[in-house]
């Protein structure tokens, strides 16, 4: 078996050759999964919208992994994992937790200690 790919390939290259996914390292796979998960709602909305209308495109929701959310909101990764049941989040797999940035920002603003 070959060494896992540690560089992040483009989505175009993975679409062209889906078997390359099995050559990715787990870290790269998680990174790509987090990125793609954040794009899915916007891609779905765009794919079904009426093309006859001229509307400004909706800003897609930005999804943060645990490490990103911890840095942005100045909390520990452990705190996020412990309190995830109180926070807006998505769990696309057993090991991956994603937080919608804007909803998490609103949650922290509403629960700010005075």
C-alpha positions as CSV (number, residue, x, y, z in Angstrom):
1,X,0.0,0.0,0.0
2,X,1.3,3.5,-0.8
3,X,1.9,6.3,1.7
4,X,-1.1,8.5,2.6
5,X,-1.3,11.8,0.7
6,X,-0.5,14.6,3.1
7,X,-0.9,17.5,0.7
8,X,-4.4,18.8,0.2
9,X,-5.6,18.0,-3.4
10,X,-8.0,20.1,-5.3
11,X,-11.7,19.1,-5.3
12,X,-11.4,19.0,-9.1
13,X,-8.7,16.3,-8.9
14,X,-10.8,14.2,-6.5
15,X,-13.9,14.5,-8.7
16,X,-11.8,13.4,-11.7
17,X,-10.4,10.5,-9.8
18,X,-12.5,9.6,-6.7
19,X,-10.2,6.6,-5.8
20,X,-7.6,9.2,-4.7
21,X,-9.7,9.7,-1.6
22,X,-8.4,6.4,-0.3
23,X,-4.8,7.7,-0.5
24,X,-5.4,10.7,1.7
25,X,-4.1,10.9,5.3
26,X,-6.9,11.0,7.9
27,X,-6.0,14.7,8.7
28,X,-6.3,15.7,5.1
29,X,-9.6,13.8,4.8
30,X,-11.0,15.6,7.8
31,X,-9.9,19.0,6.5
32,X,-11.6,18.3,3.2
33,X,-14.7,17.0,4.9
34,X,-15.0,20.1,7.0
35,X,-14.6,22.3,3.9
36,X,-17.1,20.4,1.8
37,X,-19.6,20.1,4.6
38,X,-19.7,23.9,4.9
39,X,-20.3,24.2,1.1
40,X,-23.1,21.6,0.9
41,X,-26.1,23.9,2.0
42,X,-25.1,26.6,-0.4
43,X,-24.5,24.2,-3.3
44,X,-27.9,22.5,-2.7
45,X,-29.6,25.9,-2.6
46,X,-27.9,27.0,-5.7
47,X,-28.7,23.8,-7.6
48,X,-32.4,24.0,-7.0
49,X,-33.0,27.8,-7.3
50,X,-35.1,29.2,-10.1
51,X,-32.6,30.5,-12.7
52,X,-35.1,32.9,-14.2
53,X,-34.9,35.2,-11.2
54,X,-32.1,37.7,-10.6
55,X,-31.2,37.5,-6.9
56,X,-28.1,38.3,-5.0
57,X,-26.4,35.0,-4.0
58,X,-26.9,34.0,-0.4
59,X,-23.7,34.1,1.7
60,X,-22.9,30.4,2.5
61,X,-22.7,29.5,6.1
62,X,-19.1,29.2,7.3
63,X,-18.5,26.0,9.3
64,X,-15.7,25.9,11.9
65,X,-14.0,22.8,13.2
66,X,-13.3,22.5,17.0
67,X,-9.8,24.0,16.7
68,X,-11.0,27.0,14.7
69,X,-13.9,27.7,17.0
70,X,-11.7,27.4,20.1
71,X,-9.3,30.0,18.7
72,X,-12.0,32.4,17.4
73,X,-14.1,32.3,20.6
74,X,-11.2,32.0,23.1
75,X,-12.3,28.8,24.7
76,X,-10.6,25.4,24.9
77,X,-11.3,22.6,22.5
78,X,-12.3,20.5,25.6
79,X,-14.9,23.2,26.6
80,X,-16.5,23.1,23.2
81,X,-16.7,19.3,23.2
82,X,-18.1,19.2,26.7
83,X,-20.7,21.9,26.0
84,X,-21.6,20.9,22.4
85,X,-25.1,19.8,23.4
86,X,-25.8,23.5,24.3
87,X,-24.2,24.9,21.2
88,X,-25.3,25.0,17.6
89,X,-23.3,22.3,15.8
90,X,-23.3,19.5,13.3
91,X,-21.7,16.1,13.7
92,X,-21.2,14.7,10.2
93,X,-19.3,11.8,11.6
94,X,-18.4,10.2,14.9
95,X,-15.1,12.1,15.2
96,X,-16.0,15.4,13.5
97,X,-17.9,18.3,15.1
98,X,-18.6,21.4,13.1
99,X,-20.0,24.7,14.3
100,X,-21.8,27.3,12.1
101,X,-19.7,30.4,12.8
102,X,-22.6,33.0,12.7
103,X,-24.9,31.0,14.9
104,X,-22.1,30.3,17.3
105,X,-21.2,34.0,17.4
106,X,-24.8,34.8,18.3
107,X,-24.9,32.1,21.0
108,X,-21.8,33.5,22.6
109,X,-23.2,37.0,22.4
110,X,-26.4,35.9,24.1
111,X,-24.5,34.0,26.8
112,X,-21.8,36.6,27.5
113,X,-21.0,37.0,31.2
114,X,-21.5,40.5,32.4
